[in-house]
Every structure is written in structure tokens, then in C-alpha cells.
Amino acid sequence: MAKSTTHTPEHEALAVVLQVRKGELQVLLWKRARAPFEGAWALPGGVLGARETLEASIQRHLAAKVDVRELSHLEQLETLSEPRRHPERRLVATAYLGLVPAGIDPKVPSDTAWHPVDDLPDLAFDHLAVVLAGRERLRAKLSYTNIGFALAPPAFTIAELRGLYRAALGHDLSATNLQRVLVRRALLEPTGDQRPPGRAGGRPAAVYRFRNRSLAVTDQFAVLRPPG
């Protein structure tokens, strides 16, 4: 009788790092330099070390692509275990969602770049599905948590915050309704500052900040739907 063998799959950590840049939700990708999928774009990440936790592993791999201190939020997204997700070996992946606040431009290596989520290049492995899962997680949490803090700079006007929500959600929403929702949930507080009117004139705009810059559920049944 043939002797049975066991095979322990390798485990990797991946990160969907999102930021609103130039009015668009963008994701951080790097270009692979070796097979399989040589020359294709992929999510940052790598194999889990023998003595690492998943959290330590993704922090280590991300540090090679971006200053992890600039991430405002990092959470586990999903586990990928489809046996054929890698063409050459058994590879399980745990994906993370990371967010970078608007207004900063993290330094990245030459093989790494930001890409609009709505206009992605061909991606290696199953990374397209992982990027889209990260986007959907963010969109859902914008409705029922305060995760907007992780997209926003420390201080902002309601119009600026509306632009960030619009880019992340993929649809427009009323600045008045957004302010009413966030103020009703006590997520925002005025800083006491004002921004001067733009070239078109008008009144100075009040400047706000998020009261809490750590994740909290604010309304578990809320949904930010498109207008109309």
C-alpha cells in the first residue's frame, strides 16, 4: 500500500492599502519582478515567517513598500484558501485592509505605485477580487462606523469630507445630509477654526475633526445610499 504523505500549505499575508488621492479611491500595488505573473501588478505582502504572527508579518512586508506609521487603520479582511489560487504551490493567504488618510503622499519604492480602484491594470493571482473585497468592506463600514476618520486628515470642512466619502462610496451624497448624520451620531466636533471663502466668495467654512480616531460602531443598521 502506498505510503500517505501530508503537505502543509504556505501562508502569506496581503494588504489592500487604500487612500483617496486626486478625488479617487486608489490602491497601492507593486510590479512583480519574477514568475509567476512576472511584470504584473500585485498587492504588497509576502510569506508568513516561522515565528511571526499574521499582524507582525503584514507590518513587516508593508514596511518594504510604505511607511506603516502613515497607516491610520489596519484590519483583517478575509482568508483565501482556494487550492489553485497559486499556479505552482499550495498557498493560503490572509488579507488585510489598510487605510491612509488624505493629504499625505507616502514615499514608495520605484516598483510600487498607486492605482485608481475603478481603473486597475491586470493583477496577479486573485488580487483583483481581494482589492474589490477591500473596497466593499470600506464602503459598508462608512455607513455604520466612524471609519471615515481613517480617510480624513486631522481637520477638514464638511465639503472636503464629502469629497472623501464620495470617492470611497462611488456615489455622491448631500453635504447637508452627511453633516446631519455624522453630527447626530456625535462623530464630529468643530475645531473652532474657519476656512476663508474661495474665489467664488461665500461665507467662511467651519472646520471639523473626528472626535475619536479609533474604530467604533456607531449605527449597526445604517446605510449611506445614493441620493434620489
Secondary structure, 3 states (H helix, E strand, C coil): CCCCCCCCCEEEEEEEEEEEECCEEEEEEEECCCCCCCCCEECCEEECCCCCCHHHHHHHHHHCCCCHHHCCEEEEEEEECCCCCCCCCCEEEEEEEEECCCCCCCCCCCCEEEEECCCCCCECCCHHHHHHHHHHHHHHHHHHECHHHHCCCCCECHHHHHHHHHHHHCCCCCHHHHHHHHHHCCCEEEEEEEECCECCECCCEEEEEECCCCCCECCCCCCCCCCC
